[in-house]
Amino acid sequence: MYPIDFFWRAAQRWPQRIAIDTPERGISYQELASRVRAVAAAFTQLDPAPQSRVGICATNSADHIVALLAVLACGKVWVPLNPKSTPPEIRRITDTIEASILVVESDCASLVSDETAQRVWIGGNDAQAMTLESLCQRHAQAPMPHFELPDDATQAIKFTGGTTGTPKGVMQPYRAWMANIVNQIQAWELDAHDRYVMAAPITHGTSTYILPILAQGGCHVIMDGTGAQAVQATFKHRGGTVCFMPPTLVYMLMGLPGASRDDFPQLKRLIYGGAPMPPEKVREVRAFFGPVLGTTYGQTEAPQILTVMRSDDFEEECNWAAVGRTTWFSDVAVMSPEGRILDAGEVGEVVARSPLVMTGYWRLPEKTAETLVDGWLHTGDRGMFDERGYLYLKDRLKDMVITGGFNVYPIEVENALAQHPAVHECAVFGIPDDKWGESVQAAVQFRTGQSATETELVSFVRERLGPVQTPKRIHFHKDLPRSPVGKVLKTAVREMALAHNE
């Protein structure tokens, strides 16, 4: 069995259910299956070789979902290309993977410069161009493609590791996708009544929810537009029940003029990820949305769901700083630098063994050997388990600040700063310092219409954490720099602080 088989079985069981609800119309499972089968046959004809790479550069749409499912249905490897990236970065990726097919939304044409791959367009007015729609029509009667591949064969290559130098392509195998599908369904109790609002990009976290929702006969809701107002309207008028999004989008929804819980009448699960949510923010979100909050912990190297925090877990305030307990099929531990598995309460590197874990980095054996050691994935995160099995992350190993010989974990300082009523979001980092080795500094974005002085915020943190963890300087931003999915770019914030300190 392969990941795509969850969809095929759902289409057989619920042919008339709506699988994708677009602003224009609903697409049934039967119609979606027909389109996926046709495009999969077309991809096989364009390149018969199994495991060849297909890059997709597109925004969220029904056609994007069709193209992705078709890649899965013909034994090829999906490579997401972020439509909010830059042409040089996308070219680095396409050169690295040597794609044979590139599916490109017409509005993203300027981003993709590779001329060696066969180009399939989503949208556009060129009658001579090969489009997804023309492939659907041309191969409408084609039989379903057949392939035989092992569990460790690659289903997707997702790139991580920044925007300079050689990108790291994480090879996610079939077994990782299978484990993710089962865990998502089990963790969130997904069923045929769920309507998943596609607020985050398919190229990122939303992709891990596509098959779990479809496997259970649910529906994906394509928004009419982007941004917080579009998300609010989708929940209010189109019956959204579940969604994954970064914390910053959650805060934006609460900050919309006149927003209330009534704007989300069917919401059952609001899942955040991509960045931590400080406990004070958890309090605010739960007060606004009710007991629907959830989160997961994972990495591209072990996608999405090594641990999970369900809404029930958030009922106890002592859990608010945790990222949950270990999910099915996973073994997560905390390890010392010497390779010893640590006991509850001890801080070390978070490591994992699981079907979720990648097979390695694409054509980077040395990087793979550094990350996969004796069967364990070394996440680069520092954390600890409590005696109940809840995992608490301290920080990335490389983000830890050593100041005056003391270890400072930025997330603890960020959690303290976030308790100040004027602070919307913040980022804490280390800056080289002649006296201290590194000095703790922070960048802050205020809530609309509120402010505080540097002295006030420094005193606020000092009262809660003491002098060592108190920022030596605080930098104020009207808007913190963010990634395309809304995550605060700590590296960019730190570089801006370095330039300001010069």
C-alpha positions in Angstrom: 0.0 0.0 0.0 1.1 3.5 -0.8 0.0 6.9 0.5 -2.1 7.6 -2.6 -4.1 4.5 -1.9 -5.8 6.3 1.0 -7.3 8.6 -1.6 -8.2 5.9 -4.1 -10.2 4.0 -1.4 -12.0 7.2 -0.3 -13.0 8.0 -3.8 -14.4 4.5 -4.2 -16.3 4.7 -0.9 -17.6 8.3 -1.2 -17.7 9.1 -5.0 -20.3 11.8 -4.7 -18.9 13.6 -1.6 -17.3 17.0 -2.2 -13.5 16.6 -1.9 -12.5 20.1 -2.8 -14.7 23.2 -2.2 -13.4 26.1 -4.3 -14.9 29.6 -4.4 -16.5 28.7 -7.7 -17.7 25.1 -7.2 -17.4 21.8 -5.4 -15.3 19.0 -6.9 -16.5 15.5 -6.0 -14.3 12.6 -5.1 -15.3 10.9 -8.3 -14.3 13.9 -10.4 -11.1 14.5 -8.5 -10.1 10.8 -8.9 -10.7 11.0 -12.7 -8.5 14.1 -13.0 -5.7 12.7 -10.8 -5.7 9.4 -12.8 -5.5 11.3 -16.1 -2.7 13.6 -15.0 -0.8 10.7 -13.5 -1.0 8.9 -16.8 0.2 12.0 -18.6 3.2 12.3 -16.3 4.0 8.7 -16.9 3.9 9.3 -20.6 6.0 12.4 -20.4 8.6 10.5 -18.3 8.1 6.7 -17.9 11.0 6.5 -15.3 9.7 5.8 -11.7 11.1 8.1 -9.0 11.9 10.9 -11.4 11.3 14.4 -9.8 8.4 16.6 -10.5 8.6 20.2 -9.2 5.4 22.1 -8.5 5.4 25.9 -8.1 1.9 27.1 -7.4 -0.3 28.8 -4.9 -3.2 26.9 -3.2 -5.8 25.7 -5.7 -7.7 22.6 -6.8 -5.3 22.2 -9.7 -2.3 22.3 -7.3 -3.9 19.4 -5.3 -4.6 17.5 -8.5 -1.0 17.9 -9.7 0.4 16.8 -6.3 -1.9 13.7 -6.0 -1.0 12.8 -9.6 2.7 12.8 -8.7 2.0 10.5 -5.9 -0.2 8.3 -8.1 2.5 7.5 -10.7 5.5 6.7 -8.4 7.3 9.9 -9.0 8.8 12.3 -6.4 7.1 15.5 -5.4 9.3 18.6 -5.0 7.5 21.7 -3.7 8.7 25.0 -5.0 7.7 27.9 -2.9 5.9 30.6 -5.0 7.0 33.2 -2.5 10.7 32.3 -3.0 13.2 34.0 -5.3 14.3 32.9 -8.8 17.9 32.1 -7.7 16.7 29.9 -4.8 14.2 28.0 -7.0 16.9 27.5 -9.6 19.2 26.1 -7.0 16.6 23.5 -6.1 15.6 22.6 -9.7 19.3 22.3 -10.7 19.9 20.0 -7.6 16.9 17.7 -8.2 17.3 17.5 -12.0 13.5 17.6 -12.5 12.0 16.0 -15.6 8.7 17.8 -15.2 7.8 21.2 -13.8 4.2 22.1 -13.0 4.1 25.9 -12.8 1.2 28.3 -12.2 1.2 31.0 -14.9 1.5 33.8 -12.3 4.8 32.1 -11.1 6.3 31.9 -14.6 9.1 34.4 -13.8 10.3 32.4 -10.8 11.1 29.2 -12.7 14.0 29.4 -15.2 14.9 25.8 -15.8 14.4 25.0 -19.5 15.5 21.4 -19.5 12.4 20.0 -17.8 9.1 19.6 -19.5 6.7 22.4 -18.5 3.1 21.9 -17.5 1.1 25.0 -16.9 -1.6 25.7 -14.4 -3.7 28.5 -15.9 -2.6 30.8 -18.7 -3.9 31.8 -22.1 -1.4 30.2 -24.4 -3.3 27.7 -26.6 -0.1 26.0 -27.7 1.2 25.4 -24.1 0.8 22.1 -22.3 -1.6 22.7 -19.4 -2.9 20.6 -16.6 -6.4 21.0 -18.1 -5.3 19.8 -21.6 -3.6 16.7 -20.0 -6.8 15.9 -18.1 -8.8 16.0 -21.4 -6.2 14.1 -23.5 -5.8 11.3 -21.0 -9.3 11.1 -19.6 -9.7 7.4 -20.5 -6.2 6.3 -19.5 -5.9 3.4 -17.0 -4.5 4.0 -13.6 -0.6 3.9 -13.6 1.0 1.0 -11.9 4.3 0.9 -10.0 6.1 -1.2 -7.4 8.5 0.5 -5.0 9.7 -0.3 -1.4 8.7 1.5 1.7 12.0 3.4 1.8 11.5 4.8 -1.7 11.2 8.6 -1.8 7.8 10.2 -1.9 8.9 13.8 -1.6 12.0 15.9 -1.5 11.5 19.0 0.6 14.3 21.6 0.9 15.4 23.2 4.1 18.5 24.9 5.5 18.3 28.5 4.4 18.7 30.5 1.2 22.5 30.4 0.7 24.9 27.7 -0.4 23.8 24.2 -1.4 20.2 23.6 -0.3 19.5 20.4 1.7 16.8 18.2 0.1 15.1 16.1 2.8 14.1 12.7 1.3 10.8 11.7 2.8 10.0 8.1 2.1 6.7 6.3 1.6 6.8 5.0 5.2 7.0 8.6 6.6 3.9 9.7 4.7 2.0 6.6 5.8 2.9 7.1 9.4 2.0 10.8 9.1 -1.4 10.0 7.6 -2.4 7.5 10.3 -1.1 9.8 13.1 -3.0 12.9 11.9 -6.2 10.9 11.7 -5.7 9.4 15.1 -4.5 12.6 16.8 -7.3 14.9 15.5 -10.1 12.4 15.2 -10.6 13.5 11.6 -13.8 12.3 9.9 -16.1 12.8 6.9 -17.6 15.9 8.4 -14.3 17.8 8.5 -13.8 20.8 6.3 -10.1 21.8 6.2 -9.4 25.4 5.5 -6.3 25.8 3.4 -4.8 28.8 5.2 -1.2 27.8 5.0 0.6 27.0 1.7 0.4 23.5 0.2 4.2 23.8 -0.4 4.6 23.8 3.4 2.7 22.4 6.4 -0.7 22.1 4.7 0.6 19.3 2.5 0.7 17.0 5.5 -3.1 17.3 6.0 -4.2 16.7 2.4 -4.3 12.9 2.5 -5.5 12.5 6.1 -8.5 14.7 5.3 -9.2 12.9 2.0 -8.7 9.4 3.6 -11.6 10.1 5.9 -13.9 11.5 3.3 -13.5 15.1 4.4 -13.3 18.2 2.3 -10.5 20.8 1.5 -11.7 24.3 1.4 -9.8 26.7 -1.0 -10.0 30.2 0.2 -11.2 33.2 -1.9 -8.1 35.3 -1.4 -5.3 35.3 1.1 -4.6 36.8 4.6 -6.5 36.9 7.8 -9.7 38.4 6.5 -10.0 35.6 3.9 -9.4 33.0 6.6 -12.1 34.6 8.8 -14.6 34.7 5.9 -13.9 31.1 5.0 -14.7 29.9 8.5 -17.7 32.2 8.9 -19.5 31.5 5.6 -18.2 28.1 4.4 -18.2 25.9 7.5 -14.5 25.4 8.2 -13.9 22.9 11.0 -10.1 22.4 11.1 -7.1 24.4 10.1 -3.3 24.4 10.5 -1.6 27.8 10.6 1.4 29.6 12.1 0.9 31.4 15.4 1.2 34.8 13.9 -1.9 34.2 11.7 -3.8 33.1 14.8 -3.0 36.4 16.4 -4.0 38.3 13.3 -7.4 36.6 13.3 -8.0 37.7 16.9 -6.9 41.2 16.0 -9.3 41.8 13.1 -11.7 44.6 13.8 -14.9 43.3 15.4 -13.6 39.7 15.4 -15.3 37.3 17.7 -15.7 33.5 18.3 -18.9 33.8 16.3 -16.9 34.2 13.2 -15.8 30.6 13.5 -19.0 28.7 14.2 -17.9 25.2 13.2 -14.3 25.3 14.3 -13.3 22.2 16.2 -9.5 22.1 15.9 -7.1 25.0 15.5 -3.7 23.5 15.0 -0.6 25.8 15.1 3.0 25.0 14.2 6.1 26.4 12.6 7.0 28.5 15.7 6.3 28.2 19.4 3.3 29.9 21.1 4.3 31.4 24.5 2.0 30.4 27.4 0.5 33.9 27.7 -0.5 33.7 24.0 -2.0 30.3 24.7 -4.1 31.9 27.4 -5.3 34.6 25.0 -6.0 32.2 22.1 -8.0 29.8 24.3 -10.0 32.7 25.8 -10.9 33.8 22.2 -11.5 30.5 20.4 -12.3 28.2 23.3 -10.9 24.7 23.9 -9.9 23.9 20.3 -6.2 24.6 20.3 -3.7 21.9 19.3 -0.1 21.6 18.2 2.4 19.1 17.0 6.2 18.9 16.9 8.2 17.6 14.0 10.7 18.6 11.4 11.0 18.3 7.6 13.3 15.4 8.5 10.5 13.8 10.5 7.3 15.5 9.2 4.8 17.2 11.4 3.9 14.8 14.2 6.6 13.2 16.3 4.6 14.6 19.3 1.1 16.0 19.6 -0.7 18.3 22.0 -4.5 17.8 21.7 -7.0 20.3 23.0 -7.5 18.1 26.1 -3.8 18.5 26.9 -4.2 22.3 27.0 -6.8 22.0 29.8 -3.9 21.9 32.3 -1.9 25.2 32.4 1.3 23.4 33.3 1.3 21.9 29.8 1.1 25.1 27.9 4.9 25.3 27.3 5.0 21.7 26.1 4.8 20.3 22.5 3.0 17.2 23.6 3.6 13.5 24.0 5.1 11.0 21.6 2.7 9.8 18.8 2.2 6.3 17.4 5.1 4.6 15.7 7.7 7.1 17.2 10.4 6.8 19.7 11.5 10.3 20.9 14.2 10.8 23.5 16.6 13.3 24.9 20.3 12.6 24.5 23.5 13.8 26.1 26.4 14.9 23.9 28.0 11.5 24.8 25.0 9.6 23.4 23.4 8.7 26.7 19.6 8.7 26.8 18.6 11.2 29.6 16.0 10.8 32.3 13.0 13.0 32.8 13.9 16.5 33.9 17.4 16.4 32.2 18.0 18.7 29.3 19.7 17.5 26.1 19.3 17.1 22.4 15.9 15.8 21.2 16.4 12.6 19.0 13.9 10.4 17.3 13.6 6.9 15.8 10.4 6.5 13.7 9.0 5.5 10.4 8.5 9.3 10.1 12.3 9.9 9.8 13.8 10.7 6.5 16.1 8.4 4.6 18.7 11.3 4.2 19.5 14.4 2.4 19.5 14.3 -1.4 23.0 13.6 -2.6 24.6 14.8 0.6 25.9 11.7 2.3 28.1 13.6 4.8 25.3 15.8 6.0 23.1 12.7 6.3 25.7 10.9 8.4 25.9 13.9 10.7 22.1 13.9 11.3 21.3 10.2 11.3 23.5 8.5 13.9 23.1 4.9 15.0 19.5 4.9 13.9 18.6 8.2 15.7 17.6 11.4 14.0 19.5 14.3 15.7 17.0 17.2 15.6 19.3 20.0 16.7 16.7 21.0 19.3 17.3 21.0 23.0 14.6 19.8 25.3 13.5 17.7 28.2 10.7 15.3 29.1 8.7 15.6 32.3 7.8 12.6 34.3 4.4 12.4 32.5 6.0 12.1 29.1 5.4 15.7 27.9 8.2 17.2 25.8 9.4 20.7 26.5 11.6 22.4 23.9 14.3 24.7 25.2 15.7 25.9 21.9 17.8 25.1 18.8 21.3 24.0 19.8 22.7 26.8 17.7 20.3 29.4 19.1 21.4 28.9 22.7 23.2 32.0 24.1 26.2 31.6 26.3 26.7 34.8 28.3 29.2 35.1 31.1 29.5 31.3 31.2 25.8 30.8 31.6 23.5 29.1 29.1 20.4 31.1 28.2 17.6 29.6 26.2 15.9 32.3 24.0 12.5 30.6 24.2 12.4 31.1 28.0 13.1 34.9 27.6 10.6 35.1 24.8 8.0 33.5 27.0 8.7 36.1 29.7 8.5 39.0 27.3 5.3 37.7 25.8 3.6 38.2 29.2 3.9 41.9 28.9 0.5 43.3 27.7 2.0 45.5 25.0 4.1 42.8 23.3 2.6 41.2 20.2 5.6 39.1 19.3 9.3 38.9 20.0 12.5 37.2 19.2 15.5 36.7 21.4 19.1 36.0 20.3 22.8 36.4 21.1 25.1 39.1 19.9 29.0 38.9 20.3 30.1 40.9 23.3 33.7 41.6 24.5 32.7 41.4 28.1 30.1 38.6 28.2 31.1 36.6 25.2 27.5 37.0 24.0 24.9 39.4 25.2 21.2 38.6 25.3 19.2 40.9 23.0 15.6 41.0 21.9 13.5 42.3 19.1 9.9 43.3 19.8 6.8 44.1 17.8 4.0 45.8 19.8 0.3 45.3 19.7 -1.5 47.8 17.6 -1.9 51.0 19.6 0.3 49.9 22.5 3.9 50.5 23.5 6.5 50.3 26.3 10.0 51.6 26.9 13.1 49.6 26.8 13.7 50.2 30.5 10.2 49.0 31.3 10.6 45.7 29.3 14.1 45.0 30.7 12.7 45.4 34.3 9.7 43.2 33.4 12.0 40.4 32.3 14.4 40.9 35.2 11.7 40.5 37.7 10.7 37.2 36.2 14.0 35.6 35.2 16.8 37.4 37.0 19.7 39.3 35.6 21.5 36.6 33.5 18.5 36.0 31.2 17.5 39.7 30.9 18.2 41.3 27.5 21.0 43.9 27.5 19.2 45.7 24.6 15.8 45.6 23.0 15.2 46.5 19.4 11.8 47.8 18.4 10.2 46.8 15.0 6.9 48.0 13.5 6.8 44.6 11.8 9.2 41.8 12.5 10.7 40.2 9.4 8.9 36.9 8.5 9.1 33.9 6.2 6.4 33.3 3.6 4.5 31.3 6.1 4.6 33.9 8.8 7.5 32.6 11.0 9.7 35.3 12.5 13.1 35.2 10.8 15.4 35.2 13.8 18.5 35.3 11.6 17.3 38.4 9.8 16.4 40.0 13.1 19.8 39.3 14.5 21.6 40.7 11.4 19.6 43.9 11.7 20.6 44.2 15.4 24.2 43.6 14.5 24.1 46.4 11.9 22.4 48.7 14.4 25.0 48.0 17.1 27.9 48.9 14.7 
